[in-house]
Amino acid sequence: MKRLDIIIRPDSLEKLKILLNNYSIGGITVTSVMGCGAQRGDVTGELKGLKIPGMNLLPKISAMVVVDDDSVEEILNIIHETISTGAVGDGKVFVSEIAEVMRIRTGERGKKAL
């Protein structure tokens, strides 16, 4: 199993929810966050490569899902195709290994707990 931490623009959340639903991913945890990437919050792209004083923290959405190993590549590709605008600030997806998962209510583990 893999955990996908998906950081996107707030206006991309509905698209993300639709594509995850199309892949029958039933669980998602969403948090409103603030952040910036390599451009330090400059959304014009004009200052790339130059020192930008300070950071401009922008509103983002952090969505966490756990998926089967077999579907990671396909899901990453569809996230890129669906959410990418080609502009600075589209976001990132961090992929990490999940060693175990347990549903608290039933005690089920592994795929059954997803």
Phi and psi in degrees as GROMACS dihedral restraints (atoms count N, CA, C in turn):
[ dihedral_restraints ]
;  ai    aj    ak    al  type     phi  dphi    fc
    3     4     5     6     1  -126.9    20    10
    4     5     6     7     1   144.9    20    10
    6     7     8     9     1  -100.9    20    10
    7     8     9    10     1   128.3    20    10
    9    10    11    12     1  -107.7    20    10
   10    11    12    13     1   117.3    20    10
   12    13    14    15     1  -100.7    20    10
   13    14    15    16     1   109.8    20    10
   15    16    17    18     1  -108.6    20    10
   16    17    18    19     1   114.5    20    10
   18    19    20    21     1  -105.7    20    10
   19    20    21    22     1   118.8    20    10
   21    22    23    24     1  -138.5    20    10
   22    23    24    25     1   170.2    20    10
   24    25    26    27     1   -68.4    20    10
   25    26    27    28     1   146.9    20    10
   27    28    29    30     1   -56.1    20    10
   28    29    30    31     1   -34.6    20    10
   30    31    32    33     1   -74.5    20    10
   31    32    33    34     1    -4.8    20    10
   33    34    35    36     1   -95.2    20    10
   34    35    36    37     1    -3.9    20    10
   36    37    38    39     1   -61.2    20    10
   37    38    39    40     1   -43.6    20    10
   39    40    41    42     1   -62.2    20    10
   40    41    42    43     1   -41.6    20    10
   42    43    44    45     1   -60.7    20    10
   43    44    45    46     1   -42.8    20    10
   45    46    47    48     1   -62.9    20    10
   46    47    48    49     1   -44.1    20    10
   48    49    50    51     1   -61.3    20    10
   49    50    51    52     1   -41.3    20    10
   51    52    53    54     1   -64.3    20    10
   52    53    54    55     1   -46.8    20    10
   54    55    56    57     1   -68.7    20    10
   55    56    57    58     1   -35.8    20    10
   57    58    59    60     1   -67.0    20    10
   58    59    60    61     1   -37.9    20    10
   60    61    62    63     1   -63.6    20    10
   61    62    63    64     1   -39.1    20    10
   63    64    65    66     1   -63.2    20    10
   64    65    66    67     1   -25.2    20    10
   66    67    68    69     1   -96.7    20    10
   67    68    69    70     1    12.7    20    10
   69    70    71    72     1    55.6    20    10
   70    71    72    73     1    35.6    20    10
   72    73    74    75     1   -86.6    20    10
   73    74    75    76     1   110.2    20    10
   75    76    77    78     1   -84.3    20    10
   76    77    78    79     1   -23.4    20    10
   78    79    80    81     1  -114.6    20    10
   79    80    81    82     1   135.5    20    10
   81    82    83    84     1  -148.8    20    10
   82    83    84    85     1   138.5    20    10
   84    85    86    87     1  -116.8    20    10
   85    86    87    88     1   125.2    20    10
   87    88    89    90     1  -120.5    20    10
   88    89    90    91     1   134.8    20    10
   90    91    92    93     1  -133.0    20    10
   91    92    93    94     1   139.9    20    10
   93    94    95    96     1   -83.4    20    10
   94    95    96    97     1   127.8    20    10
   96    97    98    99     1  -134.0    20    10
   97    98    99   100     1   171.0    20    10
   99   100   101   102     1  -123.8    20    10
  100   101   102   103     1   143.1    20    10
  102   103   104   105     1  -176.3    20    10
  103   104   105   106     1   178.6    20    10
  105   106   107   108     1  -152.8    20    10
  106   107   108   109     1   161.3    20    10
  108   109   110   111     1  -109.4    20    10
  109   110   111   112     1  -148.2    20    10
  111   112   113   114     1   -59.7    20    10
  112   113   114   115     1   -27.7    20    10
  114   115   116   117     1   -82.1    20    10
  115   116   117   118     1    -1.1    20    10
  117   118   119   120     1    57.2    20    10
  118   119   120   121     1    33.6    20    10
  120   121   122   123     1    90.9    20    10
  121   122   123   124     1     2.1    20    10
  123   124   125   126     1   -80.2    20    10
  124   125   126   127     1   115.2    20    10
  126   127   128   129     1   -94.7    20    10
  127   128   129   130     1    -2.8    20    10
  129   130   131   132     1   -81.2    20    10
  130   131   132   133     1   -26.3    20    10
  132   133   134   135     1    78.2    20    10
  133   134   135   136     1    -2.0    20    10
  135   136   137   138     1   -77.0    20    10
  136   137   138   139     1   -20.7    20    10
  138   139   140   141     1  -101.2    20    10
  139   140   141   142     1    12.8    20    10
  141   142   143   144     1   -58.2    20    10
  142   143   144   145     1   130.2    20    10
  144   145   146   147     1    89.8    20    10
  145   146   147   148     1   -12.2    20    10
  147   148   149   150     1  -101.1    20    10
  148   149   150   151     1   155.1    20    10
  150   151   152   153     1   -71.6    20    10
  151   152   153   154     1   125.2    20    10
  153   154   155   156     1  -109.0    20    10
  154   155   156   157     1   120.1    20    10
  156   157   158   159     1   -67.0    20    10
  157   158   159   160     1   131.0    20    10
  159   160   161   162     1    72.9    20    10
  160   161   162   163     1  -172.1    20    10
  162   163   164   165     1  -134.3    20    10
  163   164   165   166     1   142.6    20    10
  165   166   167   168     1  -107.7    20    10
  166   167   168   169     1   104.1    20    10
  168   169   170   171     1   -78.6    20    10
  169   170   171   172     1   127.1    20    10
  171   172   173   174     1  -108.7    20    10
  172   173   174   175     1   149.6    20    10
  174   175   176   177     1   -67.6    20    10
  175   176   177   178     1   134.5    20    10
  177   178   179   180     1  -138.3    20    10
  178   179   180   181     1   168.3    20    10
  180   181   182   183     1  -116.0    20    10
  181   182   183   184     1   133.2    20    10
  183   184   185   186     1  -110.4    20    10
  184   185   186   187     1   119.3    20    10
  186   187   188   189     1  -117.9    20    10
  187   188   189   190     1   131.9    20    10
  189   190   191   192     1  -118.0    20    10
  190   191   192   193     1   128.7    20    10
  192   193   194   195     1  -135.5    20    10
  193   194   195   196     1   154.7    20    10
  195   196   197   198     1  -117.1    20    10
  196   197   198   199     1   129.8    20    10
  198   199   200   201     1  -130.9    20    10
  199   200   201   202     1   162.1    20    10
  201   202   203   204     1   -64.4    20    10
  202   203   204   205     1   143.9    20    10
  204   205   206   207     1   -54.6    20    10
  205   206   207   208     1   -38.5    20    10
  207   208   209   210     1   -65.3    20    10
  208   209   210   211     1   -23.2    20    10
  210   211   212   213     1  -102.5    20    10
  211   212   213   214     1    -1.2    20    10
  213   214   215   216     1   -59.1    20    10
  214   215   216   217     1   -52.3    20    10
  216   217   218   219     1   -59.5    20    10
  217   218   219   220     1   -44.3    20    10
  219   220   221   222     1   -64.1    20    10
  220   221   222   223     1   -41.7    20    10
  222   223   224   225     1   -66.9    20    10
  223   224   225   226     1   -42.4    20    10
  225   226   227   228     1   -60.3    20    10
  226   227   228   229     1   -42.7    20    10
  228   229   230   231     1   -63.0    20    10
  229   230   231   232     1   -43.8    20    10
  231   232   233   234     1   -70.7    20    10
  232   233   234   235     1   -32.2    20    10
  234   235   236   237     1   -62.5    20    10
  235   236   237   238     1   -45.8    20    10
  237   238   239   240     1   -61.2    20    10
  238   239   240   241     1   -48.5    20    10
  240   241   242   243     1   -63.7    20    10
  241   242   243   244     1   -35.3    20    10
  243   244   245   246     1   -86.6    20    10
  244   245   246   247     1   -38.3    20    10
  246   247   248   249     1  -101.7    20    10
  247   248   249   250     1   -24.3    20    10
  249   250   251   252     1   -65.3    20    10
  250   251   252   253     1   129.3    20    10
  252   253   254   255     1  -104.0    20    10
  253   254   255   256     1   -10.2    20    10
  255   256   257   258     1    84.2    20    10
  256   257   258   259     1     2.6    20    10
  258   259   260   261     1  -103.5    20    10
  259   260   261   262     1   156.4    20    10
  261   262   263   264     1   -56.7    20    10
  262   263   264   265     1   135.9    20    10
  264   265   266   267     1    97.2    20    10
  265   266   267   268     1     7.4    20    10
  267   268   269   270     1   -61.9    20    10
  268   269   270   271     1   -32.0    20    10
  270   271   272   273     1   123.9    20    10
  271   272   273   274     1  -170.2    20    10
  273   274   275   276     1  -145.6    20    10
  274   275   276   277     1   159.8    20    10
  276   277   278   279     1  -125.6    20    10
  277   278   279   280     1   124.1    20    10
  279   280   281   282     1  -102.5    20    10
  280   281   282   283     1   129.5    20    10
  282   283   284   285     1  -111.7    20    10
  283   284   285   286     1   127.5    20    10
  285   286   287   288     1  -137.5    20    10
  286   287   288   289     1   158.2    20    10
  288   289   290   291     1   -78.8    20    10
  289   290   291   292     1   139.3    20    10
  291   292   293   294     1  -109.9    20    10
  292   293   294   295     1   119.9    20    10
  294   295   296   297     1   -76.3    20    10
  295   296   297   298     1   -36.8    20    10
  297   298   299   300     1  -160.8    20    10
  298   299   300   301     1   154.0    20    10
  300   301   302   303     1  -142.1    20    10
  301   302   303   304     1   143.7    20    10
  303   304   305   306     1  -137.3    20    10
  304   305   306   307     1   132.3    20    10
  306   307   308   309     1   -81.2    20    10
  307   308   309   310     1   119.2    20    10
  309   310   311   312     1   -61.6    20    10
  310   311   312   313     1   -42.9    20    10
  312   313   314   315     1   -58.2    20    10
  313   314   315   316     1   -43.3    20    10
  315   316   317   318     1  -111.0    20    10
  316   317   318   319     1   -16.8    20    10
  318   319   320   321     1    82.8    20    10
  319   320   321   322     1    -0.1    20    10
  321   322   323   324     1   -60.4    20    10
  322   323   324   325     1   147.4    20    10
  324   325   326   327     1  -128.9    20    10
  325   326   327   328     1   163.4    20    10
  327   328   329   330     1    69.6    20    10
  328   329   330   331     1  -147.7    20    10
  330   331   332   333     1   -54.6    20    10
  331   332   333   334     1   -36.2    20    10
  333   334   335   336     1   -61.1    20    10
  334   335   336   337     1   -28.6    20    10
  336   337   338   339     1   -79.9    20    10
  337   338   339   340     1   -15.3    20    10
